[in-house]
Every structure is written in structure tokens, then in C-alpha cells.
Amino acid sequence: MIRNNDVLMRLNQLKESDDYTFEHSLRVSILASMIGKWLGYSKDQLIELGQAALLFDIGKMKIPDFILNKEKPITEDEFEVIKRHAQFGYSVLMKTQGVTNNIKYSALQHHERLDGSGPKVSPFKAAEFISWQSGTTLDSKVCYVFLSNLAEFFVGKKVRLSTGEEGTIIYVDVNFPTRPVVQVGEKF
């Protein structure tokens, strides 16, 4: 990507228009690349995956700031505009040299549903959703690889329980990665 001035220009445009989306895209790119590595992707596939994950939300730069950064609830009409960011992204990438069709389609198809679902949740609730959808709406191989590696990542991490207590994750069963064993003081 460093050698592709058009792609760098698009990333810079995204950063200037919406810093949150830019940072979100960086996090998604890192996570997607990790999953690709766990799945045994080749170097070229990892590069393309990382680029796709950096650019998937590029269409948000076409959403007016007053809608994208609105603190009050958005209207139905504003939501319709936001839902079009995938199509906007595809259009932007169609005009960007050096971007593969896979990357263009990742921007166009990165939402399976356009009904507004998908609010921010804890990583474990997200993992539980992925586990439930594995083999039905989500690819079971990708889900298994992701959930298995997620288990290793969280051991030793500090968490806040729904009771408000703080503890440390000491064990995550690969077969049940969304149900970690947490130590709070002397209790588990």
C-alpha cells in the first residue's frame, strides 16, 4: 500500500473526514490479518485482506459530518444515508487505481444486514454471537479458527463482571471460548 499513492490518498481522506472510522479500520485490519494468518493465508492473500480491512468503510467519508457525528439519535432518513456508505465505498474504490476487485467488493458487501443491528458489545458477547452463527450465516472454519485463537488471547486479561467486580481471566476452554473462568480474589 505504501507504493500506491491512490490508496494512501484515500486513507488520508478517510482520516481527515472521520478519525474514529480511520482508527476503527486500522483495528479491523489488524484483526482480519491475524485471522487470515491463523487460517494459513499466503503473504499475498494477507496483504489483500489487510488492505480490504483498511478500506472497507471508506464510503463513510461521503456521509455528511452532521449525520456521521450526530450525538442525538439519527432520523430514519439519516439512517438511510448511512446505510449507503457501502455503496459509496465501492464507488470510491472503483475510481482508485491499484485496488483489486476483492477489495472493492469487501467495501460493497461488508454488511450482511442493513437493518442497523450490530451495536457495540463486549468481545465475549460478540464471540458468543459468532459461535451461534457458525455454520449457518458465518463460515464455520473461520469461526472456529477465530474463536480458538481468541481463547489464547484473553488469558491473563483483566475484566469487569456484570456484578461490577474486577477479576482476571485464568482459563478459556477452546470448546466454550465465550465462557471464561475468571478469578476474583480467592473465588472463581
N, C-alpha and C positions, 0 to 999 in steps of 0.2 A: 504494500500500500504506500510505502514511503516514496516509491518511484512513480506513483501515479498521481500527478498533480490534480486531475479532475476529482478523484476520490478524496484527496486531502482538502480540496476546496469545499466539497460537500460536508465533510466532517466539521470544518471550521464554521461553515454556515449554520450547522446544527448547534454548535457550541455557542455561537453568538446569539442565536434566536431562543435557545432554551437549554440552559446549563444543566437542569435536572435531567432532561431527556438524554443529553450527551453523557452524563455520568452513569445513568441507568444503562445506556447502550454499552459503555465500557464494561460494566459489571456483567451484563448478559454475554458479551463477547468472551470474557474470561471463563465464565461458567460453561458456555457452549463449547469452547475449545477444550476444557477439561473433560467434558462428556465425550467429545469426539476422540480424545486421546484414550480414554477408558474403553471406547468401542474399537480401538485399533485403527483409526483412520490414518491414511497416509499423510505425509507432510503437506502435499498439495491440497488434499481434502481439508486438513486442519486450517490451512491458510484461507481457503474459500469460506469455510464455516465461520472463522473468526471475523472475516470481512462482512459476511452476511449479517452476523450478530451485531456488528458495529453500525450497520446501515439500515437495519430493519425498520427503525422508527423515524427515518429521515423525513418522512412525509409530515411529521409534526411541525416542521419549520414552515409549512404552508398554512398552519392553523393560526388565526389571529391571536395575538397575545392576550387580548381581553377575554378570550374564551379559554385558552390553554392555561392561563394563570389565575383564573377566576376563583376567588375564595368562597363565594356563595354557591349554592347548588346551581348547576347549569340548567338551562331550559331544554325542552325537548328538541327545539330547532338547533340549539348549540351542540347538543349531543349528536345530532345527525351530521353536523360538520366534523366533529371529532372522529366519528366512525369512518369518515372518508380519508383519514390520514394514510391508510394502507394504499389506497389508490393513488393518492398524491405522491407517496414514496416511490411507487412503481413508475409513475410518470417522470419524476426527477431522475431516477436511475436509468430510465430509457435514454435520457439525454447525457448520461455520464459515460465517458469513454473508459474502457478497461474493466468494466463491471460485467461479470458473467450472467447468463440467464438465470442460473440458480440463485444468485444474489438478488437479482431483480424480482424473481418470484417469491423469495423469502420476505421481501418488503410487502408484496401484494397479499401474501397468504399467511402472515404471522398471527392472525387471529382466527381461531377455529369458529368462534361465535362473535357476533357483533351486537349482542344484546346487553352489553355493558357489564356482564358478570366478570368476576376476577378481581375483587378488591384485595388490598394488601393484607396478607395473613402471615402467621409465623411460619418459619421453614418447615416445622413438623406438620402443621395443618396442610401446607402445600404438598409435602411428601405423602401425606395420607390421601389427598385428592389424586395425586399421580398414581399411587398404589391402587386405588379404587378403579381408576380409568384404564389401568394397564390391560392390554389385550382387547379392549373394546374401542375407545376413541383414541388411545395412545399406543404407540408401538411398544410391545411388551419387552423386547430386547433392550431398547433404550431405557425404559423404565427400570428394569432390573439392574442394569449397569449403574445407572444414576443412583438408585436407592442403596445399592450395596456400597458404593463409594461414599455416599452421604453418611453412612453409619460410621465409617472411619474418621471422617472429618469432624464430627461433633463430640467425640470422646475427649473429655477434659475441658469442655467449654462451660462457661457459667451461664445459668438460665434463671429466669424468674417464673415461678409456678403460678397457676391461676389463683392460688391462695395468697399470693404476694410474697411467699418465701423465696429466698435465693438459694440455689444449690449448684452442684457440679454434675454433669453427665459423666457417669463412670462406665457405662456399658450400653451398647446398642446392638441388639440381635439383628443380624443380617436379614432374617426372615420376617422380622417385625421392626423395620427401621424407624417407624413413626411412634414407637413406644419405648423411649429410652429409660434406663434405670438412672435415677437422679439421687444423689446423696445430699441431704440437708442435715447438717450437724452429724449426729450418730444414726439418723434414720435414712431409710432408702425408700 
